[in-house]
Amino acid sequence: MKKIPNLLALLALASMAAASCDKNGDTFSDILAINDVPQQKPVPGFIYRTAGLDVQFINTSQGSSSYEWDFGDGYGSTEEFPKHTYSESGDYTVRLTISNSTDETASAEEVLSIRVEAEAIFTYRPRSGRGGLFGRIIDFDASSSKNLASLSWDFGDGTVTKAGLEYKTSHEYSSYGKYIVKAVGTGLYGDIVEQTLEVTVEPYTELLQGGGMETSDAAFWTFKDHWSADGNYGDAVGVPAFAAEFGYKNDGPSSMKGGCLRLGGENQPHDYSYSATFYQPIEVEEGDVLEIAADIKWGGKSMDSGVMFLCISDNADTFGTDDTAILQMFNYWNAGGTPLPPFDGNLAGKGLPEDSGYSGDGSHALRYTVSATGIIYFGFELRSVWGLWGPEVQFYFDNLSVKIVLD
């Protein structure tokens, strides 16, 4: 008889447990049923949104635990919702492969049509010097164009090229003047685009390269750094005399645009402190008249003595020395013990001391007539002789130009 209350108690407890499970939405039978359901098979799927070359992929797959995307352009991802940027317009087959925890896999793929408008974009630049027929040969560059299948050129003088993939080309004009030039492109999907520019073909007689003295212009110049002492003075043998900086912007000639070349005398200790030379070759013919211009500044501490050569030479190995200089345009050589004052102007000599080797007439350019056909060298040499220059002395060069006079 005592067992009956215990049985009733057990039944009551079971009833309470069942009620508790029902309250949470699960029963013991439900739990068992769920455990008996096999793993869901992977069902792949995706949609996408495009914005130009950018695509956002939205994964709609079911029953998957890992994802492998192939965007059809050699790139892929394992993210669930990846973003991808295509490099150009085109049709791309995108494939998504998914797998579940039991390594069952399934794939889905779709062809995406990525469409971006075509653009025809070109720039032009005249060739310099005799090789460019003094500006009559123009180089055209349309390599910045986008999504083109072909390109043709109309140079505005009756010359039209056939459509092709020649984005860089040159054209020789028979005479100077203004021409309407068109680059006409056909897009990857048949759309026609063009760019039109007015091109001025004018005498471009510059023989120098990199006369603006920007950082990239250093490639055109040969720079020779001498030593700061000859062994008889001071203790700086083997130390470079002048620091050369192309593209210097902290100071420069008053007419400077962008940067300039700075030669700073940080290591100028004493007498015979040879400084530096910089030059480049130019091709000339006998009878050429060269118009030479440059903006120069030196300042700070006055120089006790020194020499500055603007030289044209026929010998690169000994450029700037007295016996090889075809033309020494100006210098200042220990002018009666008078220090060389600061200067900011053009090399024609306006403002230079009266007793300098070339004082000039104040015009912006000098002229020189070539005596023989061949290669000559143009540039500067700086020297300190029997005087202390020191770190305060700096030279700046900008807008160097050597042009052939056509008239």
ZATISE-86897 format. One line per field, with one value per residue (C-alpha): x, z, y. Coordinates in Angstrom, 3 decimals, always signed. Example, Ala and Ser with C-alpha at 12.3 -4.5 7.8 and 13.67 -1.06 7.14 Angstrom:
BEGIN
xx: +12.300_+13.670
zz: +7.800_+7.140
yy: -4.500_-1.060
END
This chain:
BEGIN
xx: +0.000_+2.950_+4.088_+0.969_+1.897_+5.377_+3.900_+1.592_+4.569_+6.477_+3.495_+3.203_+6.857_+6.594_+3.550_+5.428_+8.416_+6.200_+4.465_+7.829_+8.967_+5.739_+6.194_+9.568_+8.131_+9.951_+8.988_+11.136_+9.612_+10.349_+13.988_+14.291_+12.629_+15.055_+18.042_+16.706_+16.511_+19.528_+21.835_+20.181_+21.636_+23.385_+21.295_+23.437_+22.195_+23.163_+22.031_+24.118_+24.028_+26.328_+27.616_+29.902_+32.763_+31.868_+29.682_+28.143_+27.275_+24.423_+24.527_+21.071_+22.360_+20.864_+22.452_+25.998_+28.892_+31.615_+31.720_+34.052_+33.559_+35.085_+34.441_+35.387_+38.353_+40.991_+39.996_+37.886_+36.792_+35.702_+33.551_+29.819_+28.884_+31.913_+32.453_+34.505_+35.733_+36.322_+39.083_+37.070_+33.759_+32.950_+30.912_+32.080_+30.919_+30.591_+30.519_+29.617_+30.460_+29.092_+29.494_+27.908_+29.387_+29.414_+31.396_+28.512_+29.004_+26.883_+27.517_+25.616_+26.858_+25.630_+27.003_+27.382_+27.434_+29.550_+29.026_+30.986_+30.861_+33.783_+35.958_+38.398_+41.054_+44.297_+47.123_+49.806_+53.333_+55.585_+59.009_+61.861_+64.926_+66.030_+64.813_+61.279_+61.557_+61.447_+57.936_+56.300_+56.255_+53.610_+53.385_+49.828_+48.921_+45.431_+46.506_+44.237_+41.164_+38.790_+36.875_+37.744_+37.760_+39.426_+40.594_+41.159_+42.811_+41.868_+44.856_+42.997_+45.171_+43.361_+45.121_+42.851_+44.059_+42.228_+40.584_+42.890_+44.432_+47.226_+46.793_+50.210_+51.142_+53.021_+52.162_+54.298_+52.669_+53.891_+53.493_+52.895_+49.370_+46.259_+44.588_+41.440_+42.448_+39.951_+40.439_+37.401_+36.887_+34.536_+33.571_+33.586_+29.845_+29.638_+29.222_+31.094_+32.975_+35.453_+37.606_+38.412_+41.265_+42.711_+46.409_+48.773_+51.793_+54.432_+58.211_+59.554_+63.283_+64.395_+67.559_+67.874_+65.886_+64.954_+65.594_+62.882_+65.169_+62.361_+63.175_+62.570_+64.836_+67.947_+67.931_+68.920_+71.964_+75.428_+76.507_+80.170_+80.923_+84.493_+86.325_+86.215_+89.996_+93.158_+95.124_+97.064_+94.270_+91.877_+91.052_+88.103_+89.821_+87.347_+84.267_+81.830_+81.913_+78.383_+75.072_+72.909_+69.134_+66.813_+63.243_+64.257_+61.348_+62.427_+64.253_+65.184_+65.127_+62.246_+60.883_+60.921_+57.995_+57.793_+61.249_+64.807_+68.321_+70.070_+73.835_+74.623_+78.156_+77.828_+81.340_+83.328_+86.211_+89.015_+91.033_+90.974_+87.619_+86.534_+82.804_+80.682_+79.722_+76.528_+75.913_+74.226_+74.948_+73.064_+73.155_+73.876_+74.827_+77.265_+75.632_+72.930_+72.234_+71.540_+69.515_+70.496_+68.540_+68.497_+67.350_+70.029_+70.216_+72.970_+72.816_+73.452_+77.051_+79.033_+81.798_+85.344_+86.359_+85.293_+84.483_+81.204_+81.275_+78.331_+80.096_+79.677_+82.332_+83.256_+84.761_+82.653_+85.623_+87.078_+83.904_+84.131_+87.890_+89.380_+91.084_+88.029_+85.356_+84.209_+82.354_+82.650_+79.663_+80.330_+82.429_+83.688_+87.347_+88.650_+87.495_+90.020_+89.303_+85.661_+83.254_+80.706_+77.346_+74.062_+72.266_+68.780_+68.148_+68.742_+72.064_+72.132_+73.922_+71.433_+72.646_+75.980_+79.087_+80.568_+83.938_+82.548_+83.688_+80.309_+78.087_+75.473_+72.945_+70.088_+68.217_+66.764_+68.906_+72.357_+73.106_+75.883_+76.620_+77.736_+80.997_+80.889_+78.326_+78.259_+77.673_+78.492_+78.006_+76.134_+76.222_+77.793_+80.915_+81.342_+84.722_+86.010_+89.576_+91.532_+88.471_+86.110_+82.567_+81.096_+77.653_+75.882_+76.667_+74.058_+73.347_+69.957_+69.258_+65.914_+64.362_+67.514_+66.908_+68.953_+66.863_+67.692_+66.758_+64.895_+64.798
zz: +0.000_+0.609_-3.013_-4.370_-3.169_-4.666_-8.030_-7.953_-7.253_-10.228_-12.511_-11.282_-11.989_-15.498_-16.143_-15.000_-17.238_-20.233_-19.543_-19.237_-22.606_-24.289_-22.924_-24.696_-27.939_-27.783_-26.492_-25.985_-29.109_-31.070_-30.039_-31.018_-34.364_-35.121_-34.349_-36.767_-39.731_-42.135_-42.902_-45.421_-48.897_-50.140_-52.490_-54.226_-55.454_-55.679_-56.999_-57.607_-57.954_-60.359_-60.302_-63.285_-62.810_-59.152_-58.266_-54.919_-54.745_-52.464_-51.452_-51.346_-50.856_-48.296_-46.309_-46.820_-44.469_-46.911_-50.140_-53.105_-55.750_-59.216_-60.716_-64.228_-64.577_-62.766_-59.297_-56.588_-52.947_-50.017_-48.420_-48.059_-49.543_-51.548_-53.469_-56.669_-59.140_-62.741_-64.693_-67.885_-69.573_-70.701_-70.198_-67.188_-66.092_-62.291_-60.478_-56.813_-55.222_-51.726_-49.334_-46.078_-42.955_-44.550_-47.546_-49.979_-52.690_-55.287_-57.775_-59.569_-62.267_-64.237_-66.995_-65.904_-68.554_-67.206_-69.293_-68.907_-71.425_-73.789_-73.702_-76.256_-74.504_-76.002_-75.343_-77.690_-77.545_-80.216_-80.709_-80.019_-82.011_-85.458_-84.966_-84.543_-87.540_-85.024_-83.832_-87.021_-85.787_-83.106_-80.864_-79.933_-77.021_-76.468_-74.028_-71.338_-73.412_-71.887_-73.181_-76.861_-79.462_-82.072_-82.666_-85.712_-86.046_-88.058_-87.892_-89.339_-92.431_-94.597_-93.112_-91.565_-90.296_-90.495_-87.335_-85.265_-81.826_-82.329_-79.307_-79.637_-82.965_-84.551_-87.397_-89.458_-90.489_-93.604_-92.156_-88.901_-87.942_-86.055_-86.773_-85.441_-84.443_-83.632_-81.985_-82.918_-80.962_-81.248_-77.889_-77.014_-77.676_-80.758_-79.245_-81.030_-79.004_-79.897_-78.504_-80.456_-79.697_-81.463_-81.931_-82.507_-84.561_-83.968_-84.029_-81.167_-81.408_-77.913_-77.915_-74.175_-72.202_-68.572_-68.477_-65.862_-63.300_-61.689_-59.864_-62.955_-65.062_-63.305_-65.781_-68.637_-66.996_-66.266_-62.873_-61.832_-58.208_-57.471_-54.168_-51.521_-51.118_-53.038_-50.121_-49.346_-47.528_-44.844_-43.983_-46.267_-49.046_-50.769_-49.500_-52.245_-52.569_-53.491_-52.745_-55.899_-55.505_-58.515_-57.903_-54.926_-53.814_-50.638_-52.572_-56.122_-58.777_-58.469_-61.815_-60.691_-61.570_-59.655_-58.510_-59.504_-59.255_-56.027_-55.617_-51.949_-50.673_-47.439_-47.762_-48.890_-46.409_-47.945_-51.004_-54.231_-53.254_-56.650_-56.821_-59.488_-63.161_-64.846_-68.591_-71.422_-75.135_-77.926_-81.660_-83.903_-87.453_-88.703_-88.944_-86.321_-84.225_-80.645_-78.299_-74.715_-71.619_-67.931_-64.631_-61.937_-58.322_-55.750_-52.427_-48.733_-47.823_-50.460_-52.128_-51.623_-54.996_-57.500_-61.021_-62.642_-66.229_-68.531_-71.161_-74.544_-75.103_-77.651_-75.055_-72.415_-70.505_-69.756_-69.942_-68.466_-68.299_-69.867_-72.803_-74.015_-73.619_-77.066_-75.370_-71.824_-71.411_-68.082_-64.982_-61.981_-61.148_-57.953_-59.113_-57.391_-54.050_-54.185_-52.997_-55.500_-54.403_-54.373_-57.717_-58.888_-62.617_-66.090_-67.524_-70.053_-67.376_-66.084_-62.620_-62.884_-61.731_-64.396_-64.242_-64.767_-67.904_-69.539_-68.258_-71.018_-72.113_-69.861_-72.529_-71.581_-73.855_-75.314_-78.866_-80.173_-83.768_-84.201_-86.146_-86.857_-87.239_-84.496_-80.790_-78.362_-74.610_-72.745_-69.017_-65.995_-63.934_-60.500_-58.822_-55.687_-56.006_-53.150_-51.141_-48.564_-49.803_-46.974_-46.392_-46.757_-50.477_-52.661_-56.394_-58.030_-61.720_-63.493_-66.963_-68.880_-72.624_-75.803_-78.907_-82.587_-84.128_-87.386_-88.845
yy: +0.000_+2.372_+2.016_+3.685_+7.185_+6.717_+5.724_+8.698_+10.934_+9.552_+10.087_+13.656_+14.328_+12.910_+15.051_+18.157_+17.337_+16.853_+20.142_+21.893_+20.518_+21.579_+25.093_+25.353_+24.010_+20.663_+17.272_+14.255_+12.767_+15.935_+15.861_+12.240_+12.982_+15.815_+13.628_+11.060_+13.612_+13.234_+16.250_+18.652_+18.403_+21.565_+23.682_+26.359_+29.699_+33.372_+36.728_+39.853_+43.613_+45.484_+49.050_+49.531_+47.076_+46.441_+43.453_+42.511_+38.795_+37.713_+34.058_+32.398_+28.844_+26.434_+23.663_+24.864_+25.390_+26.507_+28.460_+28.645_+31.345_+31.511_+34.962_+33.915_+36.277_+34.269_+35.459_+33.834_+34.014_+31.846_+34.550_+34.022_+37.411_+38.594_+41.812_+41.797_+44.413_+43.384_+45.056_+45.560_+44.969_+41.452_+38.303_+36.291_+32.834_+32.921_+29.577_+28.984_+25.629_+24.895_+21.990_+20.825_+19.266_+15.820_+17.105_+16.892_+19.518_+21.225_+24.045_+26.754_+29.072_+32.069_+34.286_+37.922_+40.620_+43.465_+46.577_+49.805_+52.632_+52.968_+56.110_+57.510_+59.610_+60.877_+63.284_+64.598_+65.926_+67.409_+65.900_+68.239_+69.091_+68.056_+64.478_+65.770_+68.118_+70.954_+70.210_+68.927_+65.336_+64.889_+61.827_+60.795_+58.539_+57.077_+54.372_+55.866_+54.963_+52.433_+49.436_+49.881_+47.147_+49.384_+52.935_+55.131_+58.531_+61.614_+63.967_+66.947_+67.342_+64.802_+61.796_+59.134_+55.767_+52.460_+51.156_+48.989_+48.636_+51.192_+53.436_+55.105_+56.638_+59.543_+61.868_+64.219_+67.486_+69.199_+72.695_+74.500_+75.491_+74.385_+71.037_+69.363_+65.829_+63.070_+59.703_+57.585_+54.384_+51.417_+49.957_+46.279_+46.149_+48.298_+51.762_+54.573_+57.188_+59.923_+62.681_+65.838_+68.234_+71.249_+70.527_+73.419_+72.418_+75.067_+75.293_+73.207_+73.684_+72.697_+70.569_+69.997_+67.472_+67.977_+71.702_+72.158_+70.510_+68.520_+65.287_+63.147_+65.393_+64.091_+61.187_+63.516_+65.063_+63.704_+64.953_+64.820_+65.537_+66.547_+66.352_+69.015_+69.348_+68.378_+66.955_+70.119_+71.882_+70.719_+67.138_+66.457_+64.521_+62.209_+64.025_+65.085_+68.833_+69.805_+68.126_+68.019_+67.937_+67.957_+69.081_+71.246_+73.466_+75.224_+77.943_+78.838_+81.557_+83.975_+82.748_+79.098_+76.862_+73.598_+72.549_+73.411_+72.016_+72.934_+72.609_+73.174_+73.745_+71.801_+70.351_+73.376_+73.510_+75.578_+76.548_+74.535_+73.127_+71.882_+71.727_+70.082_+69.924_+68.796_+68.527_+66.642_+66.062_+67.829_+67.148_+70.124_+71.019_+73.600_+76.983_+76.291_+79.356_+78.323_+80.478_+79.678_+80.628_+79.729_+81.142_+81.132_+82.136_+82.152_+83.828_+83.700_+84.350_+86.248_+84.269_+85.475_+84.146_+81.551_+80.624_+79.687_+78.464_+78.080_+76.005_+74.401_+71.763_+69.100_+66.774_+65.033_+63.624_+67.038_+69.037_+72.502_+72.812_+75.879_+74.177_+72.228_+74.869_+76.007_+78.815_+80.094_+82.333_+83.963_+83.614_+85.487_+85.131_+86.762_+90.177_+92.371_+90.778_+91.875_+89.150_+87.920_+89.333_+87.369_+87.030_+86.082_+86.470_+85.081_+84.010_+86.817_+88.745_+91.284_+92.175_+90.348_+92.220_+94.473_+92.731_+89.241_+87.450_+88.064_+90.844_+90.661_+93.217_+92.151_+90.184_+86.807_+84.665_+84.282_+83.151_+80.944_+79.853_+76.247_+75.849_+72.088_+69.328_+66.706_+66.234_+69.002_+69.175_+71.873_+72.515_+74.225_+73.919_+75.487_+76.022_+77.619_+78.895_+80.471_+81.233_+79.812_+79.205_+77.203_+75.704_+79.045_+79.172_+77.484_+77.608_+77.089_+76.381_+76.284_+76.605_+75.724_+75.868_+75.501_+76.155_+76.386_+79.711_+78.969_+82.500
END
